[in-house]
């Protein structure tokens, strides 16, 4: 069975850091946040930096498909 796609916002945050290892095994992940670095300043691979406050939803709607 193909992995289901899961969008995680706040992917650089603490809670995401706790669930990502398990979720990566079961889902095709789409990771977005306002930064691609964790609280220690270390880059997290696979995160796309997106401003979800931008009123032009065409700029980021593809991540929600």
C-alpha distance (Angstrom), angle and dihedral (degrees) to the residues before:
residue distance angle dihedral
X1 . . .
X2 3.79 . .
X3 3.78 118.2 .
X4 3.75 115.6 -100.8
X5 3.78 118.0 -122.1
X6 3.79 118.2 -111.7
X7 3.81 126.3 -172.7
X8 3.79 115.6 -148.9
X9 3.78 118.3 -168.8
X10 3.78 117.1 -165.2
X11 3.80 87.9 33.5
X12 3.81 93.3 161.6
X13 3.79 92.7 55.8
X14 3.78 132.0 102.8
X15 3.80 97.9 -102.0
X16 3.79 92.4 48.4
X17 3.81 89.6 50.9
X18 3.80 88.1 58.5
X19 3.81 97.0 49.7
X20 3.82 103.7 33.4
X21 3.83 97.2 81.6
X22 3.81 91.2 56.2
X23 3.79 96.2 38.7
X24 3.82 92.5 50.3
X25 3.80 88.2 65.1
X26 3.79 94.9 52.9
X27 3.82 106.5 30.5
X28 3.76 144.1 43.5
X29 3.81 97.5 -119.0
X30 3.78 129.3 -146.2
X31 3.80 106.0 -166.0
X32 3.80 121.9 -164.6
X33 3.78 134.5 167.6
X34 3.78 141.1 143.4
X35 3.82 88.3 -99.1
X36 3.78 137.3 27.2
X37 3.82 93.6 -145.1
X38 3.79 129.6 86.5
X39 3.80 124.4 -130.5
X40 3.83 89.3 -83.0
X41 3.80 91.5 55.9
X42 3.81 93.5 -108.6
X43 3.80 116.7 142.3
X44 3.80 116.1 -113.9
X45 3.78 114.0 -147.7
X46 3.77 119.2 -128.0
X47 3.79 99.8 26.2
X48 3.77 118.9 128.1
X49 3.80 114.1 -151.9
X50 3.80 108.4 -130.1
X51 3.80 133.5 168.4
X52 3.81 103.7 -139.7
X53 3.81 89.8 -179.0
X54 3.81 89.6 69.2
X55 3.82 105.8 111.7
X56 3.83 90.0 -145.3
X57 3.80 96.6 87.3
X58 3.81 91.2 -177.1
X59 3.80 86.1 75.7
X60 3.82 92.0 68.1
X61 3.82 110.1 9.1
X62 3.84 91.4 105.6
X63 3.81 89.9 71.2
X64 3.81 89.9 62.7
X65 3.82 96.0 54.7
